[in-house]
Amino acid sequence: MQTIDRLAAYTYRPRIISFLGARTSGRWSVKIHVITIVRDVPGLVDIVEAGWSKSASVLRDLPETDVDTNIGFITLHVGLAGVWLLIDRWEDGDILRHHHFKASLDDPTRFLDVSSDHYGPCVWELAVQAHERQAWIADVLANKSGPNIVSYLQKGLNAEL
């Protein structure tokens, strides 16, 4: 009964999801989404730049393999418990590889790797992943004209969910 009581006390509140476009770093092309509780987050530009810097560093240090697509997306989520950075990259055509980082609200630009804590995406981050899945299928895997990476990189999610 404790679990039900704990869940009953939780109130879902929509958050703002914004697509900031795509960037490149070395061999990588990466889409950027930001999730926030409110529209105007103090220091958001610095948080985005720190998240991008961490992502570019992580991706740059990955050895190139035969299954790399060199395409991915990051999700920055300024939430109640901290700032989450999810780095996802497409591998072998249809596999998503995931890296997870967190920064405290007191130091929102200093991301620490929490991948070994086995965090997965939260309900808002799953919306970004669902969008990315559908865009990847439509533009890359099931596109009758062949993979269209340019189209995929231009599609983002802008919503309040």
Backbone as a printed PyTorch tensor [residue, N CA C, xyz], in Angstrom:
tensor([[[  0.8070,  -1.1940,   0.0000],
         [  0.0000,   0.0000,   0.0000],
         [  0.8560,   1.2660,   0.0000]],

        [[  2.0850,   1.1960,   0.5300],
         [  2.9590,   2.3630,   0.5630],
         [  3.2100,   2.9260,  -0.8320]],

        [[  3.4600,   2.0540,  -1.7960],
         [  3.7510,   2.4960,  -3.1510],
         [  2.5660,   3.2520,  -3.7350]],

        [[  1.3680,   2.7390,  -3.5630],
         [  0.1810,   3.4050,  -4.0950],
         [ -0.0110,   4.7640,  -3.4320]],

        [[  0.2100,   4.8450,  -2.1250],
         [  0.0940,   6.1260,  -1.4290],
         [  1.1160,   7.1270,  -1.9680]],

        [[  2.3230,   6.6610,  -2.1880],
         [  3.3840,   7.5410,  -2.6980],
         [  3.0300,   8.0310,  -4.1090]],

        [[  2.5280,   7.1560,  -4.9430],
         [  2.1610,   7.5440,  -6.3060],
         [  0.9350,   8.4540,  -6.3160]],

        [[ -0.0080,   8.2170,  -5.4350],
         [ -1.2140,   9.0430,  -5.3640],
         [ -0.8670,  10.4740,  -4.9670]],

        [[  0.2090,  10.6520,  -4.2310],
         [  0.6260,  11.9860,  -3.7970],
         [  1.3410,  12.7580,  -4.9110]],

        [[  1.7530,  12.0720,  -5.9520],
         [  2.4800,  12.7140,  -7.0440],
         [  1.4900,  13.3440,  -8.0160]],

        [[  1.7520,  14.5720,  -8.4190],
         [  0.9030,  15.2620,  -9.3840],
         [  1.7080,  15.5170, -10.6420]],

        [[  1.2240,  15.0120, -11.7570],
         [  1.8910,  15.2410, -13.0340],
         [  1.6290,  16.6790, -13.4840]],

        [[  2.7010,  17.3610, -13.8650],
         [  2.5870,  18.7140, -14.4120],
         [  3.3380,  18.7500, -15.7430]],

        [[  2.6840,  19.1840, -16.7830],
         [  3.3570,  19.2700, -18.0870],
         [  4.6190,  20.1240, -18.0150]],

        [[  5.5660,  19.7840, -18.8640],
         [  6.8140,  20.5440, -18.9830],
         [  6.9900,  20.9850, -20.4260]],

        [[  7.8520,  21.9330, -20.6110],
         [  8.0780,  22.5110, -21.9270],
         [  9.2570,  21.7960, -22.5840]],

        [[  9.0300,  21.2940, -23.7840],
         [ 10.0810,  20.6330, -24.5600],
         [ 10.3780,  21.5110, -25.7700]],

        [[ 11.6410,  21.8790, -25.9290],
         [ 12.0560,  22.7650, -27.0150],
         [ 13.1800,  22.1260, -27.8200]],

        [[ 13.0370,  22.1920, -29.1240],
         [ 14.0770,  21.7040, -30.0310],
         [ 14.9800,  22.8770, -30.3880]],

        [[ 16.2770,  22.7140, -30.1700],
         [ 17.2410,  23.7830, -30.4340],
         [ 18.0450,  23.5810, -31.7110]],

        [[ 17.6730,  22.5880, -32.5070],
         [ 18.3910,  22.3300, -33.7470],
         [ 19.4670,  21.2730, -33.5710]],

        [[ 20.3330,  21.1800, -34.5570],
         [ 21.4060,  20.1820, -34.5440],
         [ 22.7570,  20.8880, -34.6240]],

        [[ 23.7410,  20.2380, -34.0550],
         [ 25.1200,  20.7220, -34.1200],
         [ 26.0150,  19.5710, -34.5560]],

        [[ 27.2190,  19.9250, -34.9740],
         [ 28.1970,  18.9080, -35.3160],
         [ 29.4240,  19.0660, -34.4280]],

        [[ 30.0460,  17.9440, -34.1700],
         [ 31.3060,  17.9120, -33.4440],
         [ 32.1060,  16.7420, -34.0050]],

        [[ 33.1930,  17.0470, -34.6730],
         [ 33.9720,  15.9810, -35.3000],
         [ 33.0990,  15.2120, -36.2780]],

        [[ 33.0520,  13.9080, -36.1230],
         [ 32.2650,  13.0640, -37.0270],
         [ 30.7890,  12.9840, -36.6460]],

        [[ 30.3890,  13.6230, -35.5490],
         [ 29.0460,  13.4890, -34.9890],
         [ 28.1220,  14.6360, -35.3920]],

        [[ 26.8790,  14.2820, -35.7340],
         [ 25.7860,  15.2300, -35.9110],
         [ 24.7810,  14.9200, -34.8110]],

        [[ 24.4260,  15.9450, -34.0310],
         [ 23.6530,  15.7320, -32.8150],
         [ 22.5200,  16.7470, -32.7010]],

        [[ 21.3130,  16.2470, -32.4530],
         [ 20.1520,  17.0990, -32.2140],
         [ 20.0800,  17.4370, -30.7220]],

        [[ 19.5320,  18.6280, -30.4130],
         [ 19.4550,  19.0640, -29.0210],
         [ 18.0140,  19.4110, -28.6540]],

        [[ 17.5290,  18.7820, -27.5950],
         [ 16.2330,  19.1150, -27.0030],
         [ 16.4490,  19.5480, -25.5560]],

        [[ 15.6330,  20.4960, -25.1040],
         [ 15.6820,  20.9660, -23.7270],
         [ 14.2840,  20.8370, -23.1230]],

        [[ 14.2370,  20.3270, -21.9110],
         [ 12.9860,  20.2100, -21.1710],
         [ 13.0970,  21.0980, -19.9340]],

        [[ 12.0810,  21.9210, -19.7100],
         [ 12.0840,  22.8030, -18.5450],
         [ 10.7110,  22.8140, -17.8710]],

        [[ 10.7170,  23.1950, -16.6110],
         [  9.4850,  23.3110, -15.8480],
         [  8.7870,  24.6260, -16.1750]],

        [[  9.5840,  25.6680, -16.3840],
         [  9.0660,  26.9980, -16.7080],
         [  9.7210,  27.4790, -18.0010]],

        [[  9.1230,  28.5010, -18.5980],
         [  9.6440,  29.0140, -19.8810],
         [ 11.0020,  29.6970, -19.7500]],

        [[ 11.1670,  30.5270, -18.7570],
         [ 12.4120,  31.2870, -18.6130],
         [ 13.2410,  30.7280, -17.4620]],

        [[ 14.2720,  29.9710, -17.8110],
         [ 15.1620,  29.3730, -16.8140],
         [ 16.4270,  30.2230, -16.7360]],

        [[ 16.7280,  30.7870, -15.5700],
         [ 17.9630,  31.5720, -15.4390],
         [ 19.1860,  30.7120, -15.7760]],

        [[ 20.0630,  31.2690, -16.5900],
         [ 21.2960,  30.5570, -16.9300],
         [ 21.1270,  29.4390, -17.9390]],

        [[ 19.9850,  29.3680, -18.6130],
         [ 19.7420,  28.2520, -19.5360],
         [ 20.7730,  28.1860, -20.6610]],

        [[ 21.1760,  29.3240, -21.1760],
         [ 22.1780,  29.3260, -22.2600],
         [ 23.4630,  28.6630, -21.7730]],

        [[ 23.9000,  28.9830, -20.5660],
         [ 25.1170,  28.3790, -20.0160],
         [ 24.9390,  26.8760, -19.7890]],

        [[ 23.7470,  26.4790, -19.3410],
         [ 23.4660,  25.0540, -19.1300],
         [ 23.5210,  24.3030, -20.4580]],

        [[ 22.9130,  24.8770, -21.4860],
         [ 22.9260,  24.2410, -22.8150],
         [ 24.3570,  24.1280, -23.3280]],

        [[ 25.1310,  25.1800, -23.1890],
         [ 26.5180,  25.1370, -23.6770],
         [ 27.3470,  24.1180, -22.9000]],

        [[ 27.1410,  24.0390, -21.5900],
         [ 27.8670,  23.0400, -20.7880],
         [ 27.4350,  21.6300, -21.1770]],

        [[ 26.1420,  21.4380, -21.4150],
         [ 25.6520,  20.1280, -21.8550],
         [ 26.2080,  19.7420, -23.2100]],

        [[ 26.2640,  20.7200, -24.1140],
         [ 26.8350,  20.4530, -25.4300],
         [ 28.3230,  20.1190, -25.3110]],

        [[ 29.0430,  20.8700, -24.5050],
         [ 30.4740,  20.6300, -24.3210],
         [ 30.7230,  19.2250, -23.7710]],

        [[ 29.9570,  18.8240, -22.7580],
         [ 30.0940,  17.4820, -22.1820],
         [ 29.7660,  16.4250, -23.2300]],

        [[ 28.6890,  16.6410, -23.9840],
         [ 28.2800,  15.6780, -25.0180],
         [ 29.3440,  15.5350, -26.0940]],

        [[ 29.8530,  16.6660, -26.5810],
         [ 30.8860,  16.6300, -27.6210],
         [ 32.1190,  15.9010, -27.1230]],

        [[ 32.4780,  16.1080, -25.8600],
         [ 33.6340,  15.4370, -25.2770],
         [ 33.4170,  13.9250, -25.1900]],

        [[ 32.2470,  13.5240, -24.7180],
         [ 31.9320,  12.0890, -24.6080],
         [ 31.9670,  11.4400, -25.9860]],

        [[ 31.3270,  12.0580, -26.9590],
         [ 31.2640,  11.4790, -28.3040],
         [ 32.6360,  11.4540, -28.9680]],

        [[ 33.4120,  12.5080, -28.7670],
         [ 34.7530,  12.5790, -29.3560],
         [ 35.6410,  11.4400, -28.8500]],

        [[ 35.4620,  11.0700, -27.5840],
         [ 36.3120,  10.0390, -26.9840],
         [ 35.8840,   8.6080, -27.3160]],

        [[ 34.7460,   8.4510, -27.9880],
         [ 34.3070,   7.1000, -28.3620],
         [ 35.1110,   6.6030, -29.5610]],

        [[ 35.6080,   5.3890, -29.4950],
         [ 36.3040,   4.8580, -30.6700],
         [ 35.3040,   4.5940, -31.7950]],

        [[ 35.7000,   4.8720, -33.0020],
         [ 34.8130,   4.6160, -34.1400],
         [ 34.7400,   3.1050, -34.3990]],

        [[ 33.5290,   2.6370, -34.6650],
         [ 33.3250,   1.2100, -34.9340],
         [ 32.5840,   1.0390, -36.2510]],

        [[ 32.4620,  -0.2000, -36.6950],
         [ 31.7560,  -0.5120, -37.9410],
         [ 30.2500,  -0.2620, -37.8410]],

        [[ 29.7110,  -0.1580, -36.6350],
         [ 28.2640,   0.0040, -36.4690],
         [ 27.8530,   1.4390, -36.1400]],

        [[ 28.8110,   2.3660, -36.0590],
         [ 28.4790,   3.7620, -35.7770],
         [ 27.6980,   4.3830, -36.9210]],

        [[ 26.7140,   5.2050, -36.5700],
         [ 26.0570,   6.0560, -37.5620],
         [ 26.5920,   7.4790, -37.4620]],

        [[ 27.2140,   7.7970, -36.3090],
         [ 27.7240,   9.1390, -36.0270],
         [ 26.5970,  10.1750, -35.9650]],

        [[ 25.4180,   9.7090, -35.5720],
         [ 24.2440,  10.5640, -35.4340],
         [ 23.6160,  10.2890, -34.0750]],

        [[ 23.2110,  11.3490, -33.4030],
         [ 22.5910,  11.1590, -32.1060],
         [ 21.7460,  12.3500, -31.7080]],

        [[ 21.3060,  12.3220, -30.4680],
         [ 20.5470,  13.4410, -29.9230],
         [ 20.8140,  13.5320, -28.4340]],

        [[ 20.7590,  14.7580, -27.9310],
         [ 20.8950,  14.9450, -26.4970],
         [ 19.6130,  15.5720, -25.9650]],

        [[ 19.3290,  15.2560, -24.7190],
         [ 18.1920,  15.8410, -24.0210],
         [ 18.7250,  16.4480, -22.7300]],

        [[ 18.5240,  17.7320, -22.5720],
         [ 18.8610,  18.4320, -21.3390],
         [ 17.5540,  18.6930, -20.6090]],

        [[ 17.4700,  18.2630, -19.3630],
         [ 16.2290,  18.3960, -18.6050],
         [ 16.5200,  19.1280, -17.3000]],

        [[ 16.0600,  20.3730, -17.2310],
         [ 16.1840,  21.1460, -16.0050],
         [ 14.9580,  20.7940, -15.1620]],

        [[ 15.1650,  19.9170, -14.1950],
         [ 14.0610,  19.4070, -13.3980],
         [ 14.1300,  19.8520, -11.9480]],

        [[ 13.3280,  19.2030, -11.1190],
         [ 13.2710,  19.5460,  -9.6980],
         [ 14.4490,  18.9850,  -8.9140]],

        [[ 15.0080,  17.8600,  -9.3820],
         [ 16.0840,  17.1880,  -8.6530],
         [ 17.4650,  17.4910,  -9.2130]],

        [[ 17.5340,  18.2970, -10.2510],
         [ 18.8130,  18.6090, -10.8640],
         [ 18.6580,  18.8210, -12.3480]],

        [[ 19.7890,  18.8780, -13.0270],
         [ 19.8090,  19.0110, -14.4770],
         [ 20.3290,  17.6960, -15.0340]],

        [[ 19.5120,  17.0730, -15.8450],
         [ 19.8510,  15.7780, -16.4260],
         [ 20.3170,  15.9780, -17.8570]],

        [[ 21.3290,  15.2420, -18.2450],
         [ 21.8470,  15.2510, -19.6070],
         [ 21.8430,  13.8140, -20.1090]],

        [[ 21.0430,  13.5790, -21.1350],
         [ 20.9830,  12.2600, -21.7590],
         [ 21.6240,  12.3640, -23.1320]],

        [[ 22.6010,  11.5310, -23.3830],
         [ 23.2580,  11.4790, -24.6920],
         [ 22.8720,  10.1410, -25.3100]],

        [[ 22.1750,  10.2200, -26.4360],
         [ 21.7420,   9.0060, -27.1300],
         [ 22.3030,   9.0160, -28.5390]],

        [[ 22.7900,   7.8660, -28.9740],
         [ 23.3730,   7.7770, -30.3200],
         [ 22.8830,   6.5230, -31.0060]],

        [[ 22.6080,   6.6830, -32.2950],
         [ 22.1310,   5.5570, -33.0980],
         [ 23.3170,   4.6990, -33.5190]],

        [[ 23.1370,   3.4000, -33.3530],
         [ 24.1990,   2.4510, -33.6730],
         [ 23.6000,   1.2830, -34.4450]],

        [[ 24.3330,   0.7800, -35.3980],
         [ 23.9370,  -0.4000, -36.1610],
         [ 22.5540,  -0.2330, -36.8060]],

        [[ 22.2100,   1.0050, -37.1300],
         [ 20.9520,   1.2670, -37.8150],
         [ 19.7530,   1.4340, -36.9070]],

        [[ 19.5770,   0.5240, -35.9420],
         [ 18.3380,   0.5610, -35.1630],
         [ 18.5240,   0.4010, -33.6560]],

        [[ 19.7360,   0.5860, -33.1770],
         [ 20.0210,   0.4540, -31.7450],
         [ 20.3300,   1.8360, -31.1680]],

        [[ 19.8030,   2.1130, -29.9920],
         [ 20.0800,   3.3730, -29.3200],
         [ 21.0260,   3.1080, -28.1550]],

        [[ 22.1790,   3.7640, -28.1670],
         [ 23.1420,   3.6820, -27.0530],
         [ 22.9460,   4.9100, -26.1880]],

        [[ 23.0520,   4.7510, -24.8720],
         [ 22.6420,   5.7940, -23.9450],
         [ 23.7330,   6.0900, -22.9130]],

        [[ 23.9410,   7.3690, -22.6480],
         [ 24.8330,   7.8490, -21.5880],
         [ 24.0310,   8.8380, -20.7510]],

        [[ 24.2120,   8.8100, -19.4410],
         [ 23.3710,   9.6160, -18.5480],
         [ 24.2520,  10.4050, -17.5730]],

        [[ 24.0000,  11.7120, -17.4880],
         [ 24.7580,  12.5950, -16.6250],
         [ 23.7910,  13.4460, -15.8040]],

        [[ 24.2790,  13.9660, -14.6780],
         [ 23.4590,  14.8230, -13.8310],
         [ 24.3260,  15.9370, -13.2480]],

        [[ 23.7180,  17.1210, -13.1510],
         [ 24.3350,  18.2580, -12.4630],
         [ 23.3590,  18.7100, -11.3830]],

        [[ 23.9000,  19.2190, -10.2930],
         [ 23.0300,  19.7270,  -9.2220],
         [ 22.4690,  21.0810,  -9.6380]],

        [[ 21.3720,  21.4590,  -9.0310],
         [ 20.8010,  22.7800,  -9.3040],
         [ 21.7090,  23.8850,  -8.7870]],

        [[ 22.5630,  23.5720,  -7.8000],
         [ 23.5190,  24.5450,  -7.2750],
         [ 24.6990,  24.7570,  -8.2130]],

        [[ 24.9890,  23.7760,  -9.0420],
         [ 26.1060,  23.8450,  -9.9870],
         [ 25.6440,  23.2150, -11.3060]],

        [[ 24.6910,  23.8650, -12.0070],
         [ 23.9870,  23.2330, -13.1220],
         [ 24.7810,  23.0400, -14.4070]],

        [[ 26.0450,  23.4200, -14.4070],
         [ 26.8660,  23.2230, -15.6060],
         [ 27.9690,  22.1910, -15.3880]],

        [[ 27.9720,  21.5480, -14.2440],
         [ 28.9910,  20.5370, -13.9270],
         [ 28.3290,  19.1580, -13.9200]],

        [[ 28.4270,  18.4820, -15.0630],
         [ 27.7480,  17.2040, -15.2440],
         [ 28.6260,  16.0370, -14.8050]],

        [[ 28.0550,  15.1760, -13.9860],
         [ 28.7300,  13.9650, -13.5250],
         [ 28.0660,  12.7510, -14.1420]],

        [[ 28.8640,  11.7790, -14.5310],
         [ 28.3440,  10.5540, -15.1460],
         [ 27.5930,   9.7310, -14.1090]],

        [[ 26.3190,   9.4780, -14.3610],
         [ 25.5110,   8.6330, -13.4790],
         [ 25.0120,   7.3960, -14.2280]],

        [[ 25.6500,   7.0840, -15.3570],
         [ 25.2380,   5.9290, -16.1620],
         [ 25.2650,   4.6390, -15.3610]],

        [[ 26.2520,   4.4900, -14.4870],
         [ 26.3650,   3.2460, -13.7180],
         [ 25.2740,   3.1220, -12.6530]],

        [[ 24.5460,   4.2170, -12.3970],
         [ 23.4130,   4.1480, -11.4690],
         [ 22.1610,   3.6030, -12.1570]],

        [[ 22.2650,   3.3350, -13.4480],
         [ 21.2040,   2.7110, -14.2480],
         [ 19.9400,   3.5540, -14.3470]],

        [[ 20.1040,   4.8770, -14.3290],
         [ 18.9580,   5.7370, -14.5840],
         [ 18.4830,   5.5340, -16.0070]],

        [[ 17.1990,   5.6170, -16.1920],
         [ 16.6170,   5.6280, -17.5230],
         [ 15.9120,   6.9520, -17.7050]],

        [[ 15.3340,   7.1780, -18.8480],
         [ 14.6310,   8.4330, -19.0720],
         [ 13.3570,   8.5190, -18.2320]],

        [[ 13.0060,   9.7310, -17.8090],
         [ 11.7630,   9.9530, -17.0730],
         [ 10.6190,  10.1080, -18.0810]],

        [[  9.4190,  10.3560, -17.5970],
         [  8.2610,  10.4110, -18.4870],
         [  8.3710,  11.5220, -19.5260]],

        [[  8.9890,  12.6690, -19.1960],
         [  9.1400,  13.7480, -20.1710],
         [ 10.2500,  13.4220, -21.1700]],

        [[ 11.3390,  12.8350, -20.6790],
         [ 12.4480,  12.4590, -21.5640],
         [ 12.0270,  11.3520, -22.5250]],

        [[ 11.1200,  10.4980, -22.0770],
         [ 10.5900,   9.4560, -22.9680],
         [  9.8380,  10.0540, -24.1560]],

        [[  9.2220,  11.2180, -23.9630],
         [  8.5330,  11.8780, -25.0780],
         [  9.5290,  12.2640, -26.1650]],

        [[ 10.6950,  12.7430, -25.7550],
         [ 11.7400,  13.0740, -26.7350],
         [ 12.2110,  11.8020, -27.4270]],

        [[ 12.4550,  10.7530, -26.6630],
         [ 12.9020,   9.5010, -27.2720],
         [ 11.8620,   8.9350, -28.2310]],

        [[ 10.5870,   9.0290, -27.8740],
         [  9.5260,   8.5410, -28.7720],
         [  9.5150,   9.3510, -30.0680]],

        [[  9.6750,  10.6650, -29.9430],
         [  9.7440,  11.5130, -31.1340],
         [ 10.9400,  11.1170, -32.0090]],

        [[ 12.0910,  10.9410, -31.3750],
         [ 13.3040,  10.5980, -32.1180],
         [ 13.1750,   9.2360, -32.8010]],

        [[ 12.5520,   8.3020, -32.1160],
         [ 12.3070,   6.9830, -32.7110],
         [ 11.4900,   7.1200, -33.9880]],

        [[ 10.3970,   7.8720, -33.9010],
         [  9.5230,   8.0190, -35.0680],
         [ 10.2170,   8.7510, -36.2040]],

        [[ 10.9670,   9.7970, -35.8910],
         [ 11.6980,  10.5370, -36.9290],
         [ 12.7630,   9.6500, -37.5720]],

        [[ 13.4420,   8.8340, -36.7710],
         [ 14.4900,   7.9430, -37.2860],
         [ 13.8790,   6.9060, -38.2360]],

        [[ 12.7460,   6.3480, -37.8360],
         [ 12.0760,   5.3690, -38.7060],
         [ 11.6420,   6.0370, -40.0000]],

        [[ 10.9560,   7.1840, -39.8980],
         [ 10.4120,   7.8470, -41.0870],
         [ 11.4920,   8.3250, -42.0470]],

        [[ 12.5420,   8.9340, -41.5180],
         [ 13.5500,   9.5510, -42.3890],
         [ 14.7160,   8.6470, -42.7630]],

        [[ 14.9730,   7.6440, -41.9320],
         [ 16.1740,   6.8300, -42.1740],
         [ 15.8310,   5.3790, -42.5090]],

        [[ 15.1330,   4.7030, -41.6300],
         [ 14.9270,   3.2640, -41.8060],
         [ 13.8550,   2.9010, -42.8310]],

        [[ 12.7630,   3.6630, -42.8850],
         [ 11.6420,   3.2900, -43.7570],
         [ 11.4420,   4.2730, -44.9060]],

        [[ 12.3850,   5.1460, -45.1260],
         [ 12.2690,   6.1320, -46.1960],
         [ 12.4590,   5.4300, -47.5420]],

        [[ 11.4330,   5.4460, -48.3740],
         [ 11.4980,   4.7430, -49.6720],
         [ 12.5670,   5.3060, -50.6020]],

        [[ 12.9580,   6.5610, -50.3830],
         [ 14.0030,   7.1880, -51.1960],
         [ 15.3990,   6.9430, -50.6450]],

        [[ 15.4790,   6.2410, -49.5340],
         [ 16.7610,   6.0020, -48.8830],
         [ 16.9210,   6.9120, -47.6840]],

        [[ 17.8940,   6.6270, -46.8310],
         [ 18.0830,   7.4220, -45.6210],
         [ 18.2640,   8.9130, -45.9270]],

        [[ 17.5110,   9.7460, -45.2090],
         [ 17.6150,  11.1930, -45.3770],
         [ 18.0190,  11.7960, -44.0310]],

        [[ 19.3060,  11.8340, -43.8050],
         [ 19.8460,  12.3200, -42.5380],
         [ 19.5650,  13.8110, -42.3580]],

        [[ 19.6300,  14.5920, -43.4220],
         [ 19.3660,  16.0290, -43.3280],
         [ 17.9520,  16.2620, -42.8030]],

        [[ 16.9900,  15.5540, -43.3390],
         [ 15.6010,  15.6900, -42.8770],
         [ 15.4710,  15.2730, -41.4150]],

        [[ 16.0990,  14.1570, -41.0500],
         [ 16.0520,  13.6950, -39.6630],
         [ 16.6010,  14.7610, -38.7110]],

        [[ 17.7340,  15.3480, -39.0500],
         [ 18.3800,  16.3280, -38.1750],
         [ 17.5770,  17.6200, -38.0440]],

        [[ 16.6740,  17.8750, -38.9650],
         [ 15.8590,  19.0920, -38.9220],
         [ 14.5700,  18.9120, -38.1230]],

        [[ 14.2000,  17.6930, -37.8050],
         [ 12.9450,  17.4360, -37.1040],
         [ 13.1610,  17.4140, -35.6000]],

        [[ 12.3650,  18.2380, -34.9140],
         [ 12.4620,  18.2660, -33.4540],
         [ 11.0960,  18.3600, -32.8160]],

        [[ 11.0700,  18.1520, -31.5380],
         [  9.8290,  18.2040, -30.7700],
         [  9.7550,  19.5230, -30.0210]],

        [[  8.6980,  20.2660, -30.2730],
         [  8.3710,  21.4810, -29.5280],
         [  6.9720,  21.2690, -28.9870]],

        [[  6.8580,  21.1260, -27.6720],
         [  5.5580,  20.8070, -27.0860],
         [  5.5290,  21.1280, -25.6150]],

        [[  4.3350,  21.1710, -25.0940],
         [  4.1540,  21.2310, -23.6450],
         [  3.4110,  19.9530, -23.2900]],

        [[  4.1390,  19.0360, -22.6810],
         [  3.5960,  17.7030, -22.3750],
         [  3.7410,  17.3790, -20.9030]]])
